Amino acid sequence: MSTRLESERFGSMLFAAQIRAARSLLDWRQDDLARAADVGITTIRRIEAQPGPVMGYVSTVLRIQAAFEEAGVQFTDDESGGIGVRLLNRPKLSAKATGKKR
């Protein structure tokens, strides 16, 4: 099983199901993700409602991925076409992700 690194982003696709699963692992609501990734809540809703690979601006997808990775989520895929997410050692969430001021 290989992991997705930002440098490999264009070789692999992020799926809406992975985003929903990653939010669940972190116990994040859609607005938590929107805040952490600095994208609009409407964008998160639209992306998560689509089946299959995420469609949209690459910069938006990269911000979403980076927010999850900063929170300890790793996106996975394998040669047989399987996709997934896993939670690594969960780092302390940033104030941006939790909406709390430091």
Sequence and secondary structure as in RCSB ss.txt:
>XXXX:A:sequence
MSTRLESERFGSMLFAAQIRAARSLLDWRQDDLARAADVGITTIRRIEAQPGPVMGYVSTVLRIQAAFEEAGVQF
TDDESGGIGVRLLNRPKLSAKATGKKR
>XXXX:A:secstr
 EE  GGGGGGS  BHHHHHHHHHHHT  HHHHHHHHT  HHHHHHHHHS SB  S HHHHHHHHHHHHHTTEEE
EE TTS EEEEE S     HHHHT   
